[in-house]
Amino acid sequence: MGIISVLLTFLLSAILYYQGMQDQFSHEVGHLTETMAQALSKSDEARSEEYLDRMFKENHEKMHIVWMNTDGTVLYDSKPDPGGDYLSNTVVQEALDKGSAYEVHKEGNDTPKNYYATMAPDDTILRISVERAIPYRGFSSYLPEIIVFLLVFMVGCLAAAEKETEKILRPFHLLGDLVQQIMEGRPAHKLPDDYKELQPLIAKVEEQHNDIENYLEDIEEERNTIRTVVDTIADGIILLNEDKEIVDYNKTVEELFGLKEDKRYRRIASLYHDEDWLRAIGRAYHAEGRQEYTMTLFGRPYRMVMNHIELNDDEEKGLLIVLRDLTAAYTAEKMRREFSANVSHELKTPLTSISGFAEMIANGMYQKPEDVRLFGSRIMNESQRMLTLIDTIMHLSKVEETETTITWKTVSVDSLVRYAADLIKPQADAKGVTIDIDAQPLYTYGNPALLSELIMNLLDNSVKYNHQGGHISVRLAPEGEDKLTISVSDNGIGIPKEKQGRVFERFYRADESRTKATGGSGLGLAICKHIVEKHKGTLNISSVEGEGTTVTAILPRLSDADVNKENAEALTAKKEAADAESGRLAALEAEEDKAREEAAKKEESAKKEESEKAEAQKKDEEAKFHHKGKKLKKNKKSKKKNSDHTKDAPSKEDDESKKKK
């Protein structure tokens, strides 16, 4: 770019020089024409022609000289043209009107010429025409010096251009280094004082870098949150692209397939090479809408749900696979069928008895009126037994409901033990059974009603299946660091060893004859088991036939600190619910939103004020710089004026002294 600038400068200088030389040459020829016209006289025509002929030869016969009268009569022509009409030339006509004229035009050979015409003192007209040409001979002797000067000038221009370019680009190089430091998170070096104008730009880059960093942190946080949510989902999730490559999967898939290495961007066949599995996935790619497929993976039933999705803005198609474990559903269905069968069996026995006695009464199959009362009493007992069984079944269904219908809170277990013992005491006293309680003050997190029913069922079984005058021992004690045990022991009839593993099943009775005599339904321990499982505990039984039975429930235990924390959270929840219901929460949130808006406005105002302050400081510095420049210029002018005055003073004194002399 610098060389082009130098060449353009040289070309422009040559053009200007050429134009100047032409103007100077034209001026000299015009002056020569006027001078020659002054020397002409029609009264001395011979001498005038001799003079013109001499001038023609002195100019190397490159000048066309015509001397003529005002009527067009040619007195002298250095290059005679028999058919030439000089009087009709515009330059001649203009000279007749104004006394002199000048013009430039081309002739037949396309060579431009300068035409000059002027009136002589004797009213004759002198016209001179000269070709416009560069007078090389005038400056050919200076050509080497001109070439050397141009070379030196070019080198100097290049050096100066290089220096100025470096000076101009230095701030940009410095700015680039500072921006690089900022983007890499390193502390940026301080700007030199010469480049304070770049400080707002650096500040803006730092601000944008911080915004980008915050934005990336937010994206990373959201990504981690999504990843955490996906990984905690119990269903297996697999995302495939259009080439059947695995884009991503969650922790459940890792555990299900036992992955030891990363399978991302590997073909789905490398994850599980089962033909049914791959055929179902291939069919889902070509089918429209949602596809479902049930299959067995590693011995467990799974439902595979597949949906088409768009992976990115390029409309790349993919497939989302969700694997749902059906083991719990199948187990629940099996239990439902078994439960229905058991219920049908249990209800069939009393209904058969009721039907038999009713048929005997209806057919008159009795001998005495007392037999009718006996049959009616048995029908009533069986009906009551059936109603009790139905109530127990309904209660068991309620216990097995989801936890959303149960209220959970801190429970004092020792209080429940004493409360249940007080309720069961009349029944125990009727049988002469004594109850001994050893309960420490312990807490758990659960439902008081269900835990109370657990203890009541255990005590009720201990009383029902005990001897006359028997003994029951209830013990509540801590177990390990975060557990507690509730054990209910009796010295009753006990349970045979081969039947102890089934006592928690629905409708199972260890002793059918004793159960029917006591009115048992076979659901008491099943209910206890469900209650303990809902509280994330375990229920165990140990028994010796003829000696007694011990049932132990192990539940999570709350420490004193946990109890205080739960109570505080309960109070907080109560207050939050009251605030939300009364509208105080909405008012508080409105105040918080208003405070955030005001803080944001203050921050924005502070930034704006800081920016305006920086801009004003920049303008002040520029004004100081201009003022300083004007002051220096003024001082220079003042110094120059004083020096001129000093130089002029002695000359005036010398003139005065000369005048006096």
N, C-alpha and C positions, 0 to 999 in steps of 0.2 A: 504493500500500500504506500509505503514511503517512497519507493522508486517511482511508482506511477505519479505520485504528487510532484516529484522532482521533474519528471519528463513533461508533465502538463505545464509546470511552471516555466520550463525552458521553451516549450512550444509557444506559450503565450508571450513570453519575452521576445522570441524571434518575430512573432507576428507584429507585436507592438513596435519593435525595432524597424521592421520592414515598412510599416505604415509611417513611422516617423521619418525614415529616410525618404520615402516617396513625397511626404509633405514638404520636407526640406528642399528636395530636388525641384518640386513644383514651384515653391516660393522663389528659388534661385532663378529658374527659367523665366518666371513672371517678371522678376526684377530685371533680368537681362533684356527681356522684350521691351520694357519701358525705357531702359538705358539706351538700347539701340534705336528706339523711335526718336529719342531726343537728338540723335546724331544725324538723322535723315533730313534732307531738304530737296524739294522738287526743283528748286532753282539751280542746285548743283547736283544734278541727277547722276552724272558720271562718277563723281566721288562717292556718292551714297551707294551706288551699285557696287563700286570697288570695295567699300566697307562691308557691305552685306556679303559679298563673295568671300572676303577674308574671314568673316565670322563663321560662314558655312564650313569653310575648310578647317578652321581651328577646332570646330566641334566634330571633326572626323566625318563630315558629310552625313551625320545622322539626324540633322535638324532640317526640317522643311521650312524655308523662309519665303514668304510672299509679301511684296510691297505693291500696293495698288491705290488708285484714286477712289473717291467715294462713289463714282459712277461704275466701278467694277473694272476699270482699265488697269491691267497688270503692268507695273513698272519694273518689277524684278520677281523672278521665280527660280529658286535654287533647283527645283525638280519640275520642269515645265510639264504641264498637262494640257494638251491642246483643247480638250473638251471640258476642262474644268471650269465650273462656275463658282468662283470663290465668294462672290457677293451674296449668294443665296445661303451661305453658311450661317447658322444661328449665332455662332460666336462673333461673326463679322457684323451682323445686324444689331446684335446687342452692343457691340463696341460703338457703332454709329449712334446708338441712342444714349449710352451711358459713358462713353469715352474709353472703356476697357471692358474686357470680358474673358471668361475662362470656362472651359468645359472639358469633359473626358468622354470619349465614345470610341467605338470600334469601327474599323474599316473592313474591307472585304476579307483580309487575311486573319480576322478575329484577333488582331493585336490592339489592345487599348492604347490610345494616344492622348496626350495633354495638348489642348488647343488654347493658345493665348492670342488675343487681338487687342490692339490699343491704337488710339489716335495720335498721330505725330503732330508737332507744332504747326506744320503747314497743311493740316487737315487731310493728310494722307493716312492710310491704314496699314499697319504692320501686323501680319499674322504669322505666328511661329507654331509648329506642331512637332512634338517630340514623343517617341515611344516610351511607355511606362515600363521601366526595367530596373532591376536591382543593380546598383552601381558596384559590382563586385570589386572593381579595381580600387575603389576607395577604401575598402577595409580588408582586402585580401592579405595585406602585410600583417594585420593584427589577428589573423585566424588562429595561429598556434597559441597565442596568449588567450584567446577566447576559449579554445578547447581546454586548455589547462585550467582556466578559471571555472569552466563548467564542471570539469571533473572534481576540482577541489570543492566547488559549491555543492555538487551531488554528494560527495563523501561527508561533508559537513552537515548537510540536510539529513542524511541517513543517521549519522551519530546523534544529532539533535532530536530527530524523530524517535530513535531508540530510547534516548534518555527520557524524553517527554512521555513516551508510551509506558515505560517502566514506572515513571512517576504517577501516571494516571491509573495504571493497573495495580499499583502497590496496595491501595485501599481495598480493591476487590480481592486480591490474594489474601490480605489480612482478614477480610470479611469471610472469605471461604474457609480459612483455617479456624476462625472463631465459630462459625456455624457447624463445622465438622466436630469441634470439641463439644459444642452444646448437644448435638445429636448423639454423640457417643456417651453422653452423661458425665463428661469430665468438666471440672470447673474452667470456665473460659478465662483467658488472660485479659488483663486490663487493656483497654484501648489507649493508644498514645494520645497526647493532648492535641496533636494535629488533626485527629480524625474524630473529634467529639460529635460531628454531625451524624456519624454512623451509630451512635449510642442508642437512639430510639429504635433503629432497625434491629440491633442486637437484642434490645429488650423485647421487641415484638417476637423475634425468633425464639427467645427463651420462653416467652409466654405460650407461644404455639407448641413448643416442644413439651412444656408441662401439660398443656391440654391434651396433646397426643398421648403422653405417658399415662395420664389419668384415664383417657378413653380406653387405652389398651388394658389398663388394670381392671377397668369395669368389664371389658369383654372377657378377660381371663377369669375374673370372679364369676361372671355369668356362666362361662363355659364349665368351670369347676362345679358350680351349683347344679347345672344340668347333668354333668357327669355323675355327681353324687346321687342325684335323684334317680338317674337311669340305673346306676349300680345297685341301689337299694331296692329296686323293684324285684318282686319275687319271680316274675315271669322272665324267661330268657328272651333277649332282643338281639336280632341279627339284621344288619343293613347290608344289602348287596347292590352293586352297580349293574349296568346293563350287560356287562361281560361275565356275570355270575361271580365276581370277585367280592370278597368280604371287605366292606368299607369300615365297619365298626361293630362292636358287640359289647355286652355288659358282663359284670362279674358272674351273674347266674349262668351264663353260657360257659364261662371258664370252668366253673365248678361242675356243671353238668357233663361237659365233654372232657374234663380233666386236662385242660390245655397246659402245657409246660413251656410253650414258646408263642410268640406273637404270630397270629394268623391273619393279620390285616393285609389286604391286597393279595391274598392267596385265593385260589379257586375254592368254592364251597365244598367240592368233593374232597379236598384235603382235610376238612373239618370232620366229616362223617361220611364214609363211603358205603352207604347203604342204598340199594337200588330203589326201594320204595321212597325213601327220603329224597333222592335226587330226581326221581320221576315226578313227584308231587311239586317240587320247586320248578322244574322245567315246564309243567303244565300251567303253573301260576303265572309264568312270564307271558304265555300266549293267551291266557284267558283274561276276560274283562271282569272288573269288580273284585270283591273280596272272595278269597278262596280259603276253605277250611279242610283240614285233613287230620284224622286221628290215627296215631301210630304208637308203637311201643319203642321207647328208647331206654336201653340199659335196664330192661325189666320193669319199667314204670310207664303207665299210660300218659300220653301227652296229646294235647290238641294244638295243632300248628295252624295259626291264622296268618294269611299272607295278603298284603295290600300293595298296589303300585303307588309310587311316590316320585316326585321330582327332586333330584339331588341338589341342583344349583340353578342359576339363572340361565344357563345354556340349555335348559329343558332336557337335561340328561335323565333318562328314566332309570329307576331303581326298584328294588323290592324289599319291603319291610316284613320280617318274619318274627312273629311272637309265639313263643313256646310256653304253654300253660300246663302245669302239672295237674293231672286229674286224679292223683292218688287219693287225696283227701275227699274229693267228691265221690269217687267210687267207694271208698270206705264208708262214707256217710250213707250212700245209697244201700250198701250191704247191711249196715246197721238198721236202716229204716225197714228193710224187708224183714230182717230178723225180729225187729221190734214189733212189726205188724203181726208176724206169725205168733210171737209170744203173747201179744195182747189178745189175739183171737183165741189162743189156747186157754189163757187165764179166764177170759170172759165166757168161754164155752162151758166150763165146769159148773159155775153157779147157775148159768142159764139152763143147763141140762137138768140140774136139781130142781130149779123153780118150775120148769116145764113138767117134770115128772110128778111132783106133788100137786100141781094145779090140775093135771090130767086125772089123778086119782080122785080129787075132790069133785071134778066135773062129771066123772063116770060113776060116782057114788061108791067108790071102792073103799069104804070104811064101814066099820061095824058099830062104833060108838060115836056119840057127839064129841067126846074128848079127842078122838082121832083127828077130827076137823081142826080143832085148836092146835094140835101138834103139827099137822101139816102146814097150817097158816103161820105158826111160829117159825118153822124151818124156811118157809118161803120168805118171810120177813128178814130172817138172818142172812139168807143167801143174797137177797136184794141189797141189804145194807153192806154186805161184803163187796158186792159188785160196785156199788156207788163209791165205797172207799177206794177200791182199786182204780176206778175211773178218775177220782180226784187226785190220787197219787200219780197216775200217768200224766195228767194235765200239769201237775206241779213239776214233774220231771222235765216235761217239754219246756216249761217256763224257765227252769234252771239252765237248760241247754241253749237258751236264746243268746243272741250276741250281746257283747258287753255294752252296747249303746243303750240298752234298757236298764242298766244297773248303775247305781250311784256309788262312786268310790270315794273313800276318805280315810282318815286316820282312825283306827279302831283299837280300843283298849281290850285286849283279848282276855285278861284276867277278870274284867268286869263281866264279859259275856259268859265265862265259865261259871261264875257264881250265880249269875242270873238264870242260866240253864239248870243248874243244880237245884235252885229254889223251885223252879217250875216242875221238875221231875220228882221232887221230894214226896208229895202225896202218894204217887204211884209206888215209889220205893218203900214208903212206910207201910202201905197196904200189904206188901210182900215181906216185910221185915228185913229189907236190904239197907245197909248203911253206906253212906257216901262220904269218902274222905278226900278233901281238896288240898292240894299243895300248889298254889299258883303265884308266881312272881309277877310284879307289874311290868308287862311287856306290851309292845304295840306292833301292829302290822298295817299295811295299806290294803283295804278291801271294802267289802260290803257287809255291814253289821248284821243284816237280816239273814244273809246266806251263811255267814260264820256261826251265827246263833243256831241256825237249823242244823249245821254240821254237828255241833256239840250236843244238841238235843237228840239227834238220831243215834249218836254213839252211846249216850247215856240210856236212851230208850231201849236199844238192843241189849245193853248190859243188864238192865232190869228184867226185860222179858225172858232172856235166856240164862237167868241165874236161879240158884236154888233158894228155897225159903230160908230167910235169915242169912243170906249171902252178903258179900262185901264188894264195894266198887271203889277204886282209887283213881282220882283224876290228878294229873301232874302237868303243870305248865312251866317250862324252863327254857333258857337260851340254848341254842345249838350253834357252835362255831362263832364266827364273827358277825354274820348277818342272817341267821336263821333262828326259829323257835320251834319247839315241839309241844304238841298237845297229845298226851297219851291217856287212854281210858282203859283200865284193866279191871277184870272181874274174876271171880272164882266159880264161874257157872259151868254149864255143860260142855263148853268147848266145841271145837270143830274138827272133824276128822282131817288128817293131814292130806289125804288125796283130794279133798274138796276145797281146801283153802285157796287154791289158785283161781277158783271160779266164783268166789263169794261176791265179787264186785260186778258180776254180770247181771243184767236185768232179769228179773223173775226167777233167779236161781235161789234155791232154798237148800241149806245143808241138811235140814231135818224137816221133811214134809209134814209129818204128823205133828211135830211141835209148833211149826209155823202156822198151820191151820188152826191149831188150838189157841194160839196167841193172836190170831188175826193178821199175821204178817203177809205182805204182798211180794216180798223178794226184791223191792226197789230201794230200800233204805240205804244200803251201802253203795248202790249205783249212784244215788243222789249225792251221797257224801264224796264219792270219787270225782264227780263233775264239779262240785263246789271247790274242792281242793285244787283241781286242775285249772279252774278259772282264776285262782289266786296264785298260779305259778308255783304250786307246791306238789308234794308227793304224799300218798296214803299207803301205809303198810299194815299188815296184820300178822300176828303170830299167835298160835293157839295149841293147846294140848287137850285132847278129848278127855272129858271128865274132870279137868283141873281148872280150866278158865281160858280167857281170851284177852289179848291186848291189841288195841288198834291205835296206831301212831300216825298223826298228821304233822308233816314238816312244812312250815310256811315261811316266807320272807319276813325278816324282822327289821323294824325301824329303830335307829338309835335315838337318844334324846335330842341330838342336834337335828336329825331328820324330822322328828316330831315337831320341833319348834319351827323348822322350815316349812313343813306342810301346813301347820296352823297359820303361819304368816301368809303363805300363798292363798290359803282359804279365805283369810280376811281380805287380802288384796283382790281376789276374784269377786268376793261379795261387794266390795266397794266399787270395783269397775262395772259390775252389772248394774248396781244402783245408779252410778253416774251415767251410764249409757241409757238407762231407762228414763231418767229424769231430764236428760238433755244436757247435763253438765259436760259430758265428754265431747259432744259436738262443739260446744262453746269453747272448750279448752283447745281442741284441734284447730278451730278457726283463729284463735289467738296465736297459736304456734305458727300457722301458715302466714299470718300477718307479720309476725316477728321475723320469719325467714325472708319474706318479701322486702321488709324494711332493711334487713341486713344486706340483702343482695343489692338494693338500691344504693346503700351507703358505700358498699364496696365498689360498685360501678362508678359512683360519684368520685370516690377517692382516686380511682384509676384515671378518670377523666381529668381531675384536678392535677394529678401528677403529670399527665401527658401535656396539659396546657402549661404547666410550670416549666417543663422541659422545653417546650416550644418557645415560651417567652424568654427563657435563658439563652436559647439558641439565637433568637432575634437580637437580644441585648449584646451578645458576643459579636454578631455580625455588624451591628450598629457601631460598637466600639472599634471594630476593625476598620470600617469605612471612615469613621471620624479620625482614627489615627492616621489613615492614609491621606485624608484631606489636610490634616495638620502638617504632615511631613512635606506634602506638596507645597503648602503655603510657606513653610520655612525655607524650602528650596528656592521658591520665587523671591522671597525676601532677601535671602543671601545673594542671589544673582543680581537683584536690583542694587543692593549695597555695593557689590563688587563693581557694577557698571558705573555707579556714582563715583566710586573711588578712582576708577580709571579715567573718567571724564574730568575730574577736578584738576589735575595738573595741566591738562591740555588747555583748559580755560585760563588758568593762571599764566601759562606760556603765551597765549594769545594776547592777554592784557599787557604782559611785559613787552611783547613785540610792538604793540600799538604805542606804548609809551616811548619806546626807543624810536 
